[in-house]
Structure formats: structure tokens, C-alpha cells
Amino acid sequence: MGRDYVFQSLLHGVPAPEGLAAYPRASWAAFYRNLGAITRVVHDVRGERFGPVSGPAFDTWSEAVAAHLDDLAADLDDLGLDATDVRRLAQVAVAHRTVLDRIREPRLLHGDLWTVNVMLTPGAPEPTVCGVFDCDRCSWGDPEADWSILLAGRRPGTERDAFWEAYGPLTNADEARLRRLIYRASHLGAARLERHRLGNHVGVAESYDEMRELLALLPG
């Protein structure tokens, strides 16, 4: 695709979960503002087709979303976990492919950009990101489907609100809210896999109740 890639084996700095604890809570807004600015830079990178950076690639966003959910269901099957709700979500996504395909331009998504995957500058007067890593989930798609967008929207009224000062606001149109519900449910399905990997059996069980609630919010 005519792009240059840089591979780095070492990132200097302090892991953000550890580094943030060294600052008073009142200064954490600077960190989230910084994270919002970085996320905006990532999302401003334009691609040519939808899907994982490593492939396969798709001509439409709905195809990429459906393929991801099909793969997710297959992974759950392989682990002996019930994937019925994820398959139901895939059906919902296909039924609303026109809404998903309003996203016509692929943008770069990090896939896992949040506190655990960034480094902070040691000794900075306020928490400042100096490195981003764990990019194996990078893909091309709708920026609002990225993990960082979901997490930034949690806990409104806290220092996380500063994220939007740098990133910019999301649209509140009905179709955008529908897409975000699909993305939220998709992330929950992926979280089920991660909870299983970590041996969090309670979390796995809870994911089914959470998914049921989300599917109830989605039109058939």
C-alpha cells in the first residue's frame, strides 16, 4: 500500500498504570487529554479497504464487521463456550448493513489503545504519554468502533471527559448510536474471550447477561 512501518523493540518510559499513581488525581485529566489527541492522530490515517491491517480486506464496512463476528463466534466455539448471542449479533449487523455502510472511508484503528498500552515520560510535570505499544489488533474501519472510544465514554463526569476535549465530540445521530451499540456488543464478545483466557469464569458468565441486555436494545 506504499506505507512505511517502523518496528521498535524497546519503548522508554513508565507504564501508565504505574506512572499515573505517582500524580495527584486532579492532574489525570491531562493524561486523558493527551490520549484523546493521540487517538485522533491515529484515526486521521486513511486506508483503502476495511478489515485487519494484516488482512483479509473488505470493500465495505459491514462485510468487515460481519467477518469479525463470525471469527469471534468460531473462537468461542473452539473454547467450548456458547456463541449463540454473538451469532445473533452478527445477524443484527447484517440486517443493518446499510447503516454500517454509511462508513465509506476506512480509518486506522489501534484496537487496544488505553492506559495499559502506553508509557509515560518519567518525571514530567503532568502525566504525558511518550509511547504506544501492543498494536497487533490494528485494523481499518470506523473510528467509533475503536476500543479507546468505548472506554473514554465510560465514567462520564470524571477526568476521562478530557479525552473529548482533544479528540472532538461524537455525533448523536440515531444511526451513529445504533452503530455504537453494535460495536459495544462486539467488544463484549471479545472481552469474553479475554476473560476466559485469564480464568475469570465469573466474568465470562456475566458477559452473557450483559450481551442479553445489549441485544435487547438493538432493533432486529
N, C-alpha and C positions, 0 to 999 in steps of 0.2 A: 504493500500500500504506500510505499515511498516514505515510511516513517523511520525515525531513528529511535532506538531504545537504549537506555543506559542501565546496566546491571551493577549493583553495588553490594558488596559483601558485608559492609560494616556501616552502621549509622551511629554517629556520635550523639551523645545526649543522655537524658534520663527518661525512662519510661513514664508516660504521662500519669498513670495511676499512682506511681510513687512520687513523681515530681509535684503533682497538684497538691498533695498532702502537706507540702512544705510552705504553701501560701495560704494566707487567710481567705476564707470562703468569699469574702467581698470582692476579691480580685479575680475570681474564677470566670467572671463574665468576659474578661479579656481573652481567656483561653478559648471560650466558645465562639467569640467574635472572630478570632484567628482561624478556628476550624471552619467557620462559615465561609471565610474568604478563600481558604484553600479548596473547599468543596466546590465553590463557584468556579475557580480556575479549572478544576478537573472537568466539570460539567460543560464548560465552554469549548472543550475539544470536540470537534465534529468528526463523525465517521462516515462510512459508505454503506454499510449494511448492519442489521441488527444481530445480536447474539453475543456469545462469549468472544473475547479477543482471540482466543486460541481456536475458535470455530466450534461447531458449524455456524455459518452465517445465513441470515434470512432476509428476504426482501421486505417483509412487513413486521411491525412490532408485535402484532397479535400472534403471528407464527412463532416468534421467539419466546413469547410468554407461554404459549401452549406447549412448546417443546420442553421448556424448563420444568413445567409442572408434570409433564409425562415422565421426565427423567427423575424428578423428585419422588413420584409415586413408585417408580421402579426401584429406587434406592430403599424406600421404606419396605417394599415387598421383600427385598433381599435380606433385610434385617428381621423379617417376621413380624413387622408392625403393620397395623391396619392402615391402608392408604385410601379407603373409600372416600373420605372427606376431601382429600387432595384431588382425587379424580373428579369429584363433584365441582370443585373449584375450577378445574380445567374446563369442564363443560360450561360453567358460567363465563369464563374468559372467552371461549369460542362463541357463545351466544352474544357477547358484547364486543365482538372483534371490530365492529365499526367504530365504537368508542375508543378502543385501544389504538386503532389505526389512524386516529386523529394525530397521533405522534408520527410525524413523517421524516424527521431528521434524527438519525442516531447520534447520541452524545455519549461521551466516555463516562462510565460509572466505575467507581473504585470497588464497590461491593462489600467493603468491611471497614470503612473509614470512620473510626471513632476513637475514644480515648485509649483503648488498649493497643492500638496500632499506630501511635505517633510517639515521637520523642520530643522532650522539652529541652530548651537551652539551659544548661546549668548556671545558676546564679543570676539569671535575668531578673530585672526589677518586677516583672509580672510574668505569669506563665506564657511562654512563647514557643510555638511549635517549630522545631528545627529539622524534623524528618518524618517521613511517612513510609510505612512498610506493609507487608502482608498483602500484596496486590494480586494474589493468584485468582481472585474472583472478579477481576476486571471484565467488563462487558460493554457493549454498545446498546443503548436503549433510552428510555425516558428518564431524565434526571430525577423525577419524583419517585422512581422505583428504587432509588439507591438507599442503602442501609442508613446512611447518615441523615437522610431526610426523615425517615421514620423515627429515629432516636431523638433528633432535635425537636420533634413535635411533642415528645413526651414531657411530662412535668412542666406544663406552662406556668408562668408566674415565678419561675426560678431563673438562675443565671443562664440557663440554656436559651432563653429568649434572645440573648445577644447574638446567637448564631444567625438569626434572620436579619439583624442589622447589617451584616456583611454579605450574606447570601442573597437577600432580597425576599420579598413575600411570595407565597404560593397563591395561585388563583383559587377562588372558592366556587367556581362554576360547577354545576351538577355533574357534568361528565368527568371533571377532574377529581371530584370527591369519589366517584364510582371507581375510577382507576386506582386511586389511593387505597380504597378498601380491598381491591384485588391484590395490590402489592403487599398490603399489610398481612393478608391471609397467606400469601406466598412466602413471606418472611417467616411466618409462624410455622409453616410446614418445614422449612429449612431448619428452624430452631429445634424442631422435634428431633431431627437427625443429630444435631449437636448435643442436645440433652441426653440422647441415648448414648452417644459416644462417651460422654462424661459420667455415665452411670447415674444420671439424675432421673430415676424412674418416676418420682412424684411429678417432676416437670413434664415428662413425656405424657403421663396420664392427664395432667392439667391442659396440655395442648389440645386434646380432643374437645374439652369443654369450651376452650377459647375459640377453637375453629368453628364449633357449632354456633356460637354467638355471632361470629363474623359472617358466616354463611346466611344466617337469618337476616342480616342487614342488606344482603346483596339480592337484587332482583333476579328472578330465574331466567 
